[in-house]
Amino acid sequence: MCLILVAWRLHPRYACVVAANRDEFHARPTAAAEWWPQQPAILAGRDLQAGGTWLGISRSGRWAALTNYRDPNRQRLNAPSRGALVTTMLESGALVDECLAYLREVGAGYNGFNLIFSDGERLGIYESVTGLGRQLGPGVYGLSNHLLDTPWPKVRYAKSRVEAALENLTDATPLLELLRDERPAPDAQLPQTGVSLEWERLLSSAFIRAPDFGTRCSTIIRIEHQGRAYFDEWSWNSVGADIGRVSLQFELG
C-alpha cells in the first residue's frame, strides 16, 4: 500500500474504518481479493510475484496493511518479501503486543516497512526503520511511505477528508472519493525521499495514474461495533479505469 487511513474507535456504528490505496507497477502480477482457497479464513488480494499480500482481513476481525518505507539507499536486493508479514499477522492468533514483539525480532531482516494491524480488539503500528512499535488509541491515522502520520501533503489532506467522511458514512462512497483524489502537491511541499523530482510529483497524489506505475486497487474496510464487517475493493488499470470490484460482508467469528 502507499496510502492507508484508519479511523479507530471514533464512529458510533463502526469500531474501525480502513481506506487504502495500493500503488504498484502495472506489470506486477496480482490476484484480486478473495477468500484464499488454502487459507479460507483470510480475505485479501495476492501478490503473484513474491507471494503474500499488502492488506487483508480475517473472519475473526484481525486485519493488517503494509507500506514500504521509501528510501532507495536502504534497499537490499536479497531481502525477503514484506508481504509475508501481512500474511503472518492475519494467520496469527497473537495479541497486538505479542505481534509487536515478533516484529521487533524479525523486522530488521526486511527492507524498510510500516505495518499497521489489529487483533480485533487493539490497534498497533510497527515501523521497521526505527525498530519501534506501539499500540494506538482512538483517532484518525494516516500512513504513506514514511513513518505514521508524517505530514506529507497527501496524508494531511486525506486525514482531514476521513474526519469529514465519518460524519455521513452511510456507505463507502465518501471514502472512495478521497482515495481517487489525483491532485498533486505543490513542488514546495514535496518530500525529499531520494527519488527524482518527477517521481516525487507523481507519488504526491492519493491516486496515481501513469502508464507503468499507479494505483492498482482501492480498499475500504468497515467493521461494526456489533461484529459485522464490510469489505469493498476496486481494481484499476493503467488509465485509472475500473476493471473489477469485490464487495463482501460477513459476521465476525
DRENRO-854655 format. One record per residue (C-alpha): x, y, z; residue in three letters; residue number from 1. Coordinates in steps of 0.25 Angstrom, whole numbers. Each point is the difference from the previous one (the first is absolute). Example, Ala and Ser with C-alpha at 12.3 -4.5 7.8 and 13.67 -1.06 7.14 Angstrom:
// residues 2
{atom {49,-18,31},Ala,1}
{atom {6,14,-2},Ser,2}
// end
This chain:
// residues 253
{atom {0,0,0},Met,1}
{atom {4,14,-2},Cys,2}
{atom {-11,7,8},Leu,3}
{atom {-7,-6,12},Ile,4}
{atom {-10,8,8},Leu,5}
{atom {-6,-6,13},Val,6}
{atom {-11,6,9},Ala,7}
{atom {0,-8,13},Trp,8}
{atom {-11,0,10},Arg,9}
{atom {-6,13,-4},Leu,10}
{atom {-13,-3,-7},His,11}
{atom {-13,-3,6},Pro,12}
{atom {-2,-12,-9},Arg,13}
{atom {14,-4,-5},Tyr,14}
{atom {10,-4,10},Ala,15}
{atom {11,0,-11},Cys,16}
{atom {0,6,-14},Val,17}
{atom {12,-2,-9},Val,18}
{atom {2,7,-14},Ala,19}
{atom {12,-4,-8},Ala,20}
{atom {6,1,-14},Asn,21}
{atom {11,-10,-5},Arg,22}
{atom {9,7,-10},Asp,23}
{atom {9,-10,-8},Glu,24}
{atom {5,-2,-14},Phe,25}
{atom {-11,-5,-9},His,26}
{atom {9,-11,-6},Ala,27}
{atom {1,-7,14},Arg,28}
{atom {-10,-12,0},Pro,29}
{atom {-11,1,11},Thr,30}
{atom {-12,-7,4},Ala,31}
{atom {-13,7,4},Ala,32}
{atom {-5,-1,14},Ala,33}
{atom {-7,-13,3},Glu,34}
{atom {-1,-10,12},Trp,35}
{atom {13,-8,-2},Trp,36}
{atom {-3,-14,-4},Pro,37}
{atom {12,-6,8},Gln,38}
{atom {-3,9,12},Gln,39}
{atom {-15,3,0},Pro,40}
{atom {0,9,12},Ala,41}
{atom {8,11,-8},Ile,42}
{atom {-6,10,-9},Leu,43}
{atom {10,7,-8},Ala,44}
{atom {7,3,-14},Gly,45}
{atom {13,-8,-3},Arg,46}
{atom {13,4,-6},Asp,47}
{atom {2,-11,-10},Leu,48}
{atom {15,4,-2},Gln,49}
{atom {6,0,14},Ala,50}
{atom {-12,-6,8},Gly,51}
{atom {-7,5,12},Gly,52}
{atom {-9,13,-1},Thr,53}
{atom {-1,14,4},Trp,54}
{atom {-13,1,7},Leu,55}
{atom {-10,-10,5},Gly,56}
{atom {-10,-4,11},Ile,57}
{atom {-4,-13,7},Ser,58}
{atom {-13,-5,4},Arg,59}
{atom {3,3,14},Ser,60}
{atom {2,14,-3},Gly,61}
{atom {15,1,0},Arg,62}
{atom {6,9,-11},Trp,63}
{atom {13,5,-5},Ala,64}
{atom {6,9,-10},Ala,65}
{atom {14,4,-4},Leu,66}
{atom {7,11,-7},Thr,67}
{atom {14,0,-5},Asn,68}
{atom {10,11,6},Tyr,69}
{atom {5,8,-11},Arg,70}
{atom {15,1,0},Asp,71}
{atom {7,-5,-12},Pro,72}
{atom {13,0,7},Asn,73}
{atom {-5,-11,10},Arg,74}
{atom {-5,-10,-10},Gln,75}
{atom {7,-14,0},Arg,76}
{atom {-3,-9,-12},Leu,77}
{atom {1,-13,9},Asn,78}
{atom {-10,4,10},Ala,79}
{atom {-13,-9,2},Pro,80}
{atom {-13,5,-5},Ser,81}
{atom {-7,9,10},Arg,82}
{atom {-14,-5,-4},Gly,83}
{atom {3,-12,8},Ala,84}
{atom {-1,8,13},Leu,85}
{atom {-14,4,-3},Val,86}
{atom {-4,-15,-2},Thr,87}
{atom {7,-3,13},Thr,88}
{atom {-8,10,7},Met,89}
{atom {-13,-5,-6},Leu,90}
{atom {3,-14,3},Glu,91}
{atom {4,2,15},Ser,92}
{atom {-8,-1,12},Gly,93}
{atom {9,9,8},Ala,94}
{atom {-4,13,7},Leu,95}
{atom {6,14,-6},Val,96}
{atom {11,0,11},Asp,97}
{atom {4,-14,-4},Glu,98}
{atom {1,4,-14},Cys,99}
{atom {8,12,2},Leu,100}
{atom {10,-8,8},Ala,101}
{atom {1,-10,-12},Tyr,102}
{atom {2,12,-10},Leu,103}
{atom {11,6,9},Arg,104}
{atom {7,-14,-2},Glu,105}
{atom {-1,-1,-15},Val,106}
{atom {-3,14,-5},Gly,107}
{atom {15,3,-3},Ala,108}
{atom {1,-12,-10},Gly,109}
{atom {-9,7,-10},Tyr,110}
{atom {1,13,-8},Asn,111}
{atom {-7,12,7},Gly,112}
{atom {-15,-1,3},Phe,113}
{atom {-11,4,9},Asn,114}
{atom {-11,-10,4},Leu,115}
{atom {-13,5,7},Ile,116}
{atom {-9,-11,5},Phe,117}
{atom {-10,-4,10},Ser,118}
{atom {-3,-13,7},Asp,119}
{atom {-15,4,0},Gly,120}
{atom {0,7,13},Glu,121}
{atom {13,8,0},Arg,122}
{atom {8,8,-11},Leu,123}
{atom {15,0,-1},Gly,124}
{atom {10,6,-9},Ile,125}
{atom {15,-5,-3},Tyr,126}
{atom {10,9,-7},Glu,127}
{atom {12,-8,-4},Ser,128}
{atom {9,12,-3},Val,129}
{atom {-1,4,15},Thr,130}
{atom {-1,-15,5},Gly,131}
{atom {-12,5,8},Leu,132}
{atom {-14,-4,2},Gly,133}
{atom {-12,4,9},Arg,134}
{atom {-15,-1,2},Gln,135}
{atom {-8,12,-5},Leu,136}
{atom {-12,6,7},Gly,137}
{atom {-13,5,-7},Pro,138}
{atom {3,10,-11},Gly,139}
{atom {2,2,-15},Val,140}
{atom {13,-5,-5},Tyr,141}
{atom {7,2,-14},Gly,142}
{atom {11,-8,-5},Leu,143}
{atom {8,1,-13},Ser,144}
{atom {14,-4,-3},Asn,145}
{atom {6,7,12},His,146}
{atom {-3,-1,15},Leu,147}
{atom {-14,0,5},Leu,148}
{atom {-7,14,-1},Asp,149}
{atom {12,6,-7},Thr,150}
{atom {-6,13,-5},Pro,151}
{atom {2,-2,-15},Trp,152}
{atom {-11,8,-8},Pro,153}
{atom {-8,-13,-4},Lys,154}
{atom {0,-5,14},Val,155}
{atom {-4,13,6},Arg,156}
{atom {-11,3,-10},Tyr,157}
{atom {-6,-15,0},Ala,158}
{atom {0,0,15},Lys,159}
{atom {-9,13,0},Ser,160}
{atom {-9,-6,-10},Arg,161}
{atom {-2,-13,8},Val,162}
{atom {-4,8,12},Glu,163}
{atom {-11,7,-9},Ala,164}
{atom {-4,-13,-6},Ala,165}
{atom {-3,-6,14},Leu,166}
{atom {-11,10,2},Glu,167}
{atom {-8,-6,-11},Asn,168}
{atom {5,-14,-2},Leu,169}
{atom {-12,-8,-6},Thr,170}
{atom {8,-7,-10},Asp,171}
{atom {14,0,-6},Ala,172}
{atom {-2,11,-10},Thr,173}
{atom {7,11,8},Pro,174}
{atom {12,-8,3},Leu,175}
{atom {1,-5,-14},Leu,176}
{atom {0,15,-5},Glu,177}
{atom {11,4,9},Leu,178}
{atom {8,-12,-5},Leu,179}
{atom {-2,4,-14},Arg,180}
{atom {6,14,2},Asp,181}
{atom {10,2,-11},Glu,182}
{atom {5,14,4},Arg,183}
{atom {15,1,1},Pro,184}
{atom {6,8,11},Ala,185}
{atom {7,13,-3},Pro,186}
{atom {15,-2,-2},Asp,187}
{atom {3,9,12},Ala,188}
{atom {-7,-11,9},Gln,189}
{atom {6,-12,-6},Leu,190}
{atom {9,-9,9},Pro,191}
{atom {14,-4,-4},Gln,192}
{atom {1,-15,1},Thr,193}
{atom {11,-3,-10},Gly,194}
{atom {-8,-1,-12},Val,195}
{atom {0,10,-12},Ser,196}
{atom {-9,12,0},Leu,197}
{atom {-8,-6,-11},Glu,198}
{atom {-3,-12,9},Trp,199}
{atom {-3,9,13},Glu,200}
{atom {-10,7,-8},Arg,201}
{atom {-7,-13,-6},Leu,202}
{atom {0,-6,14},Leu,203}
{atom {-6,12,7},Ser,204}
{atom {-14,-2,-3},Ser,205}
{atom {-9,-10,7},Ala,206}
{atom {-4,-7,-13},Phe,207}
{atom {11,-2,-10},Ile,208}
{atom {-2,-1,-15},Arg,209}
{atom {11,-3,-9},Ala,210}
{atom {3,-10,-12},Pro,211}
{atom {10,-9,8},Asp,212}
{atom {-3,2,15},Phe,213}
{atom {-12,5,7},Gly,214}
{atom {-11,-3,10},Thr,215}
{atom {-4,-15,-3},Arg,216}
{atom {-11,-1,10},Cys,217}
{atom {-8,8,11},Ser,218}
{atom {-5,-8,12},Thr,219}
{atom {-10,4,11},Ile,220}
{atom {-3,-8,12},Ile,221}
{atom {-11,4,10},Arg,222}
{atom {-2,-9,13},Ile,223}
{atom {-12,3,8},Glu,224}
{atom {0,0,15},His,225}
{atom {-10,-11,-1},Gln,226}
{atom {9,-9,-7},Gly,227}
{atom {-3,1,-15},Arg,228}
{atom {11,3,-10},Ala,229}
{atom {-1,7,-14},Tyr,230}
{atom {11,-2,-10},Phe,231}
{atom {0,8,-13},Asp,232}
{atom {11,0,-10},Glu,233}
{atom {1,6,-14},Trp,234}
{atom {11,-3,-10},Ser,235}
{atom {6,10,-9},Trp,236}
{atom {7,-1,-13},Asn,237}
{atom {11,9,-6},Ser,238}
{atom {-9,11,-4},Val,239}
{atom {-8,0,13},Gly,240}
{atom {-12,-8,-5},Ala,241}
{atom {-8,-9,9},Asp,242}
{atom {3,-15,-4},Ile,243}
{atom {-6,-7,11},Gly,244}
{atom {-7,1,14},Arg,245}
{atom {-1,-10,12},Val,246}
{atom {-11,4,10},Ser,247}
{atom {-2,-10,11},Leu,248}
{atom {-5,1,14},Gln,249}
{atom {0,-11,11},Phe,250}
{atom {-2,-2,15},Glu,251}
{atom {13,-1,9},Leu,252}
{atom {2,-12,7},Gly,253}
// end
